[in-house]
Amino acid sequence: MEGSSTDFQSDFFQTKLGSHKDRKVIWVKFEKNFNLIRILKQTTKSFWSNSQKCWYVADNNFNRNLFGIEKQVIGKDVLMKIGTINLPELTRFQEHIILKGYSQNTLKTYTVEFAQLLYILKDFPVQSLSVEKIRSYLLYCHQTLELSENQIHSRMNALKFYFEKVLRREKMLLEIPRPKKKQILPKYLDQEDIKNILNVTENPKHRLVIKLCYGMGLRVSEIVNLKVEDISSSKKRVFIENSKGKKDRYVNLPDSVLDDLKVYHEEFKPQKYLFEGQYGGQYTVRSVQQIFKTAMKKAKINKTVGIHALRHSYATHLLEFGTDISLIQKLLGHNDIKTTLIYTHVAKSVKNVQSPLDKI
């Protein structure tokens, strides 16, 4: 076996394309069989999802080949296989995204999604597509490719941007219904879990990273972008600059980290960014994720959550403490309060409400 896909027994596995924690994956289902589990784990990097009760692997061309799924056409391969008639439209599409000031992640995602359509069209000009043709293409994405609801939404967003923003055909996709998204509740940690994580984290830098992520409800991208000048210990405020959606906001600095910050500054002497690598420069997102993963393992917490769970925990615990939902919205930097309201579904203050039936 040894990682080869040539003798892989893919007939025993049922697969479906989907997404997990905002990453594209291939869901792998099969009858419970320890030999098949061994084969799967020896052949490719695989993970178990407790929420879905299913194995999954990264959606890449190696794994697609492994399970007999049509390979994705991305990156340089896209440019080679898109008809020459549509290449100028791809460039125009990308330039419009850049001019609108969208993030690099949006540029990458939209380009990949739009390129899938151009690849299928071959030499048919994309600007000549009718609403019915687009509708047929999206049905193909549903029925043949079996894309997840999130992937369909992502693909529709890219098409909507091209036809409505680039070509200026307003409401072109209005008649095409969007799939209903699954409401996935945020995964969070109990305060006891967080206390255990902090207790097993001995490195003062790592401990401070975790404290600030939880204590201020920060995204991992926000924690690595924190600059020394953004923190005001005297005012107990922290400036979060250019976060998701290109928004600035202020969050409260917890009293309990003031001494930690002072000790940290004296020992590590950060120059520009609050958290810097061993040889200077900005700390990486991957490094922060690894800090949390290591702490979870040391604390023996067997929950399938990433560091973003600290942000979810912050919001959930604030709600349990009776904080007004509109204040939580501002602290998290949410545009729409509906995004914040999802925490009401997991907070203990809601779970502990007694049914009127029990009072009869």
C-alpha positions as CSV (number, residue, x, y, z in Angstrom):
1,M,0.0,0.0,0.0
2,E,2.5,2.6,1.3
3,G,0.5,5.7,0.1
4,S,0.0,4.4,-3.5
5,S,-3.4,5.0,-5.1
6,T,-3.0,2.2,-7.7
7,D,-4.1,-0.7,-5.4
8,F,-6.4,1.3,-3.3
9,Q,-9.8,-0.5,-2.7
10,S,-12.0,2.5,-3.5
11,D,-14.9,0.3,-4.3
12,F,-15.5,-0.2,-0.6
13,F,-15.8,3.6,0.0
14,Q,-18.7,6.0,-0.7
15,T,-17.6,9.5,-1.3
16,K,-19.2,12.9,-1.5
17,L,-17.7,16.4,-2.0
18,G,-18.4,18.8,0.8
19,S,-16.9,21.3,3.3
20,H,-15.8,21.2,6.9
21,K,-14.8,24.2,8.9
22,D,-14.8,26.3,5.7
23,R,-12.4,23.9,4.0
24,K,-13.3,21.8,1.0
25,V,-13.2,18.1,1.8
26,I,-14.2,14.7,0.5
27,W,-16.5,12.8,2.9
28,V,-15.7,9.1,3.0
29,K,-18.3,6.6,4.2
30,F,-18.0,2.8,4.6
31,E,-19.3,0.0,6.8
32,K,-17.5,-0.1,10.1
33,N,-14.4,-2.2,9.4
34,F,-11.1,-1.8,11.2
35,N,-9.2,-3.2,8.2
36,L,-10.7,-0.5,6.0
37,I,-9.9,2.2,8.6
38,R,-6.3,1.0,8.6
39,I,-6.2,1.1,4.8
40,L,-7.6,4.6,4.7
41,K,-5.2,5.9,7.3
42,Q,-2.2,4.3,5.7
43,T,-3.1,5.6,2.2
44,T,-3.9,9.2,2.9
45,K,-4.2,11.7,5.8
46,S,-7.8,11.2,7.1
47,F,-9.8,12.6,9.9
48,W,-13.0,11.6,11.8
49,S,-15.8,14.1,12.2
50,N,-17.9,13.6,15.4
51,S,-20.6,16.0,14.2
52,Q,-21.0,14.2,10.8
53,K,-20.1,10.7,12.1
54,C,-18.0,10.3,9.0
55,W,-14.4,10.2,7.9
56,Y,-13.1,13.0,5.6
57,V,-9.9,13.8,3.7
58,A,-8.7,17.0,2.0
59,D,-10.2,17.8,-1.4
60,N,-7.1,17.7,-3.6
61,N,-6.2,15.9,-6.8
62,F,-4.3,13.1,-5.0
63,N,-7.4,12.1,-3.0
64,R,-9.7,12.7,-6.0
65,N,-7.6,10.2,-8.0
66,L,-7.6,7.9,-5.0
67,F,-11.4,7.6,-4.9
68,G,-12.0,7.9,-8.7
69,I,-13.4,11.4,-8.6
70,E,-12.9,13.8,-11.5
71,K,-9.9,16.0,-10.8
72,Q,-10.3,19.7,-9.9
73,V,-9.0,22.1,-12.5
74,I,-7.3,24.9,-10.5
75,G,-4.2,27.0,-10.6
76,K,-2.1,27.0,-13.8
77,D,-4.2,24.1,-15.2
78,V,-7.2,26.3,-15.4
79,L,-5.4,28.8,-17.7
80,M,-4.3,25.9,-19.9
81,K,-7.7,24.4,-20.3
82,I,-9.9,27.5,-20.5
83,G,-10.9,28.4,-24.1
84,T,-8.9,31.4,-25.5
85,I,-12.2,33.2,-26.1
86,N,-12.9,33.3,-22.3
87,L,-9.4,34.1,-21.0
88,P,-9.9,37.9,-21.4
89,E,-13.1,37.6,-19.3
90,L,-11.2,35.8,-16.6
91,T,-8.7,38.6,-16.5
92,R,-11.4,41.3,-16.5
93,F,-13.2,39.4,-13.7
94,Q,-10.1,39.4,-11.5
95,E,-9.2,43.0,-12.2
96,H,-12.7,44.1,-11.2
97,I,-12.4,42.2,-7.9
98,I,-9.1,44.0,-7.2
99,L,-10.5,47.4,-8.1
100,K,-13.4,46.8,-5.7
101,G,-10.8,46.2,-3.0
102,Y,-11.9,42.7,-2.1
103,S,-9.5,40.5,0.0
104,Q,-7.0,38.1,-1.5
105,N,-9.0,35.2,-0.1
106,T,-12.1,36.5,-2.0
107,L,-10.0,36.9,-5.2
108,K,-8.7,33.4,-4.9
109,T,-12.1,31.8,-4.1
110,Y,-14.1,33.7,-6.8
111,T,-11.4,33.0,-9.4
112,V,-11.5,29.2,-8.7
113,E,-15.3,29.1,-8.8
114,F,-15.6,31.2,-11.9
115,A,-12.9,29.2,-13.7
116,Q,-14.8,26.0,-13.2
117,L,-17.6,27.4,-15.3
118,L,-15.1,28.6,-18.0
119,Y,-13.4,25.2,-18.1
120,I,-16.8,23.5,-18.9
121,L,-17.7,26.2,-21.5
122,K,-14.6,25.5,-23.6
123,D,-14.9,27.9,-26.6
124,F,-18.4,29.1,-25.8
125,P,-18.3,32.8,-24.8
126,V,-19.3,33.2,-21.2
127,Q,-20.9,36.6,-21.7
128,S,-23.4,35.0,-24.1
129,L,-24.8,32.7,-21.4
130,S,-28.6,33.0,-20.8
131,V,-30.3,32.6,-17.4
132,E,-31.5,29.2,-18.5
133,K,-28.0,28.1,-19.3
134,I,-26.7,29.3,-15.9
135,R,-29.6,27.5,-14.2
136,S,-28.7,24.2,-16.1
137,Y,-25.0,24.6,-15.0
138,L,-26.0,25.0,-11.4
139,L,-28.3,22.0,-11.6
140,Y,-25.2,20.1,-12.9
141,C,-23.3,21.3,-9.8
142,H,-26.1,20.0,-7.6
143,Q,-27.0,16.7,-9.3
144,T,-23.8,15.5,-11.0
145,L,-21.0,17.1,-8.9
146,E,-23.0,16.8,-5.7
147,L,-21.5,20.0,-4.3
148,S,-22.4,21.0,-0.8
149,E,-24.7,23.9,0.0
150,N,-21.8,26.1,0.9
151,Q,-20.0,25.3,-2.3
152,I,-23.0,26.1,-4.4
153,H,-23.4,29.4,-2.5
154,S,-19.7,30.2,-3.2
155,R,-20.1,29.4,-6.9
156,M,-23.3,31.4,-7.2
157,N,-21.6,34.4,-5.5
158,A,-18.8,34.3,-8.1
159,L,-21.2,34.1,-11.0
160,K,-23.4,36.8,-9.5
161,F,-20.3,39.1,-9.3
162,Y,-19.4,38.5,-12.9
163,F,-22.8,39.0,-14.5
164,E,-24.1,41.7,-12.2
165,K,-20.9,43.7,-11.3
166,V,-18.6,43.1,-14.3
167,L,-21.2,42.9,-17.1
168,R,-23.7,45.2,-15.2
169,R,-26.6,42.9,-15.8
170,E,-28.5,43.7,-12.7
171,K,-30.5,40.9,-10.9
172,M,-29.4,38.4,-13.6
173,L,-29.4,35.5,-11.1
174,L,-32.4,36.7,-9.1
175,E,-34.7,34.0,-10.5
176,I,-32.3,31.1,-9.6
177,P,-33.0,29.9,-6.1
178,R,-30.2,29.4,-3.6
179,P,-30.0,26.2,-1.6
180,K,-30.9,26.5,2.1
181,K,-27.8,26.5,4.2
182,K,-27.5,24.2,7.2
183,Q,-27.5,25.9,10.5
184,I,-24.3,24.7,12.1
185,L,-24.1,25.7,15.7
186,P,-20.7,27.1,16.9
187,K,-18.5,24.7,18.9
188,Y,-17.2,26.1,22.1
189,L,-15.4,25.1,25.3
190,D,-16.5,25.2,28.9
191,Q,-14.7,27.6,31.2
192,E,-13.3,24.6,33.0
193,D,-11.8,23.4,29.7
194,I,-10.2,26.8,29.1
195,K,-8.8,26.9,32.6
196,N,-7.2,23.5,32.1
197,I,-5.7,24.7,28.7
198,L,-4.1,27.7,30.4
199,N,-2.8,25.6,33.3
200,V,-0.9,23.2,31.0
201,T,0.5,26.0,28.9
202,E,3.8,26.9,30.5
203,N,5.4,29.0,27.8
204,P,4.5,32.6,28.7
205,K,4.1,33.7,25.1
206,H,1.9,30.8,24.2
207,R,-0.2,31.3,27.4
208,L,-0.7,35.0,26.5
209,V,-1.8,34.1,23.0
210,I,-4.5,31.8,24.3
211,K,-5.6,34.3,27.0
212,L,-6.0,37.1,24.5
213,C,-7.8,34.9,21.9
214,Y,-10.3,33.9,24.5
215,G,-10.3,37.1,26.6
216,M,-11.1,39.4,23.7
217,G,-12.8,37.0,21.3
218,L,-10.2,37.5,18.6
219,R,-9.9,35.6,15.3
220,V,-6.6,34.0,14.7
221,S,-5.8,36.5,11.9
222,E,-6.5,39.3,14.4
223,I,-4.1,38.0,17.0
224,V,-1.2,37.7,14.6
225,N,-1.9,41.2,13.2
226,L,-1.9,42.8,16.7
227,K,0.8,45.5,16.9
228,V,2.4,46.7,20.1
229,E,1.0,50.2,19.5
230,D,-2.6,48.8,19.3
231,I,-2.6,48.0,23.0
232,S,-3.4,50.6,25.6
233,S,-2.9,49.2,29.1
234,S,-3.8,52.5,30.7
235,K,-7.2,52.7,28.9
236,K,-7.6,48.9,28.9
237,R,-8.5,48.9,25.2
238,V,-7.1,47.2,22.2
239,F,-7.5,48.5,18.6
240,I,-8.3,45.8,16.1
241,E,-7.3,47.1,12.7
242,N,-8.6,46.1,9.3
243,S,-10.2,42.8,10.5
244,K,-12.7,40.7,8.5
245,G,-14.7,42.9,6.1
246,K,-12.0,45.6,6.3
247,K,-13.4,46.9,9.6
248,D,-11.7,48.5,12.6
249,R,-13.0,48.1,16.1
250,Y,-12.0,48.4,19.8
251,V,-12.2,45.6,22.3
252,N,-11.7,45.6,26.1
253,L,-8.4,44.4,27.5
254,P,-9.0,42.0,30.4
255,D,-7.6,43.1,33.8
256,S,-6.2,39.7,34.4
257,V,-3.7,40.0,31.5
258,L,-2.1,43.3,32.5
259,D,0.6,41.7,34.6
260,D,1.2,39.0,32.0
261,L,1.6,41.7,29.3
262,K,4.2,43.5,31.4
263,V,6.2,40.4,32.1
264,Y,6.0,39.4,28.4
265,H,7.2,42.8,27.2
266,E,10.2,42.7,29.5
267,E,11.2,39.1,28.5
268,F,10.4,39.0,24.7
269,K,10.7,42.8,23.9
270,P,8.4,42.7,20.8
271,Q,9.3,45.4,18.2
272,K,6.4,45.9,15.8
273,Y,4.0,43.0,16.3
274,L,2.9,41.9,19.7
275,F,3.7,38.3,18.8
276,E,6.8,37.8,16.7
277,G,8.7,34.7,15.6
278,Q,12.0,33.5,17.0
279,Y,14.0,35.5,14.5
280,G,11.6,38.5,14.4
281,G,8.8,39.2,12.0
282,Q,5.1,38.5,12.3
283,Y,3.9,35.3,14.0
284,T,2.2,33.0,11.6
285,V,-1.4,31.8,11.8
286,R,-0.2,28.2,11.6
287,S,2.0,28.8,14.7
288,V,-0.9,30.1,16.7
289,Q,-3.1,27.1,15.6
290,Q,-0.3,24.7,16.7
291,I,-0.1,26.4,20.1
292,F,-3.8,25.7,20.7
293,K,-3.6,22.2,19.3
294,T,-0.7,21.3,21.6
295,A,-2.5,22.8,24.6
296,M,-5.6,20.8,23.9
297,K,-3.6,17.6,23.7
298,K,-1.7,18.4,27.0
299,A,-5.0,19.2,28.7
300,K,-6.5,15.9,27.4
301,I,-9.5,17.6,25.9
302,N,-10.8,15.3,23.2
303,K,-13.0,17.7,21.4
304,T,-12.7,18.3,17.6
305,V,-12.4,22.1,17.7
306,G,-9.9,24.6,16.4
307,I,-8.6,27.8,17.9
308,H,-11.7,29.6,16.6
309,A,-13.6,27.8,19.4
310,L,-12.0,30.3,21.8
311,R,-13.9,33.1,20.0
312,H,-17.1,31.1,20.1
313,S,-16.5,30.5,23.8
314,Y,-16.0,34.2,24.5
315,A,-19.3,35.1,22.9
316,T,-21.2,32.2,24.5
317,H,-19.8,32.9,28.0
318,L,-20.6,36.6,27.7
319,L,-24.2,35.7,26.9
320,E,-24.4,33.4,29.8
321,F,-23.1,36.2,32.1
322,G,-26.1,38.3,30.9
323,T,-24.2,40.7,28.5
324,D,-26.5,42.4,26.1
325,I,-26.5,40.7,22.7
326,S,-26.0,44.1,20.9
327,L,-22.8,44.7,22.9
328,I,-21.5,41.2,22.0
329,Q,-22.2,42.0,18.4
330,K,-20.0,45.1,18.5
331,L,-17.2,43.4,20.4
332,L,-17.1,40.6,17.8
333,G,-17.4,43.0,14.9
334,H,-20.4,41.4,13.3
335,N,-22.3,43.4,10.7
336,D,-25.6,41.7,11.3
337,I,-26.9,40.8,14.7
338,K,-28.3,37.6,13.2
339,T,-24.8,36.3,13.1
340,T,-24.4,37.0,16.9
341,L,-27.9,35.5,17.7
342,I,-26.7,32.0,16.9
343,Y,-24.9,31.9,20.3
344,T,-28.3,32.0,22.0
345,H,-28.8,28.4,20.8
346,V,-25.8,27.1,22.7
347,A,-25.7,29.3,25.8
348,K,-26.5,27.6,29.1
349,S,-28.7,30.5,30.1
350,V,-31.1,29.3,27.3
351,K,-30.6,25.6,27.9
352,N,-31.6,26.0,31.6
353,V,-35.0,27.5,30.8
354,Q,-37.6,25.2,32.3
355,S,-40.5,24.0,30.2
356,P,-43.9,25.3,31.5
357,L,-45.0,21.6,31.4
358,D,-42.7,20.9,34.3
359,K,-44.5,23.4,36.4
360,I,-48.0,22.0,36.1
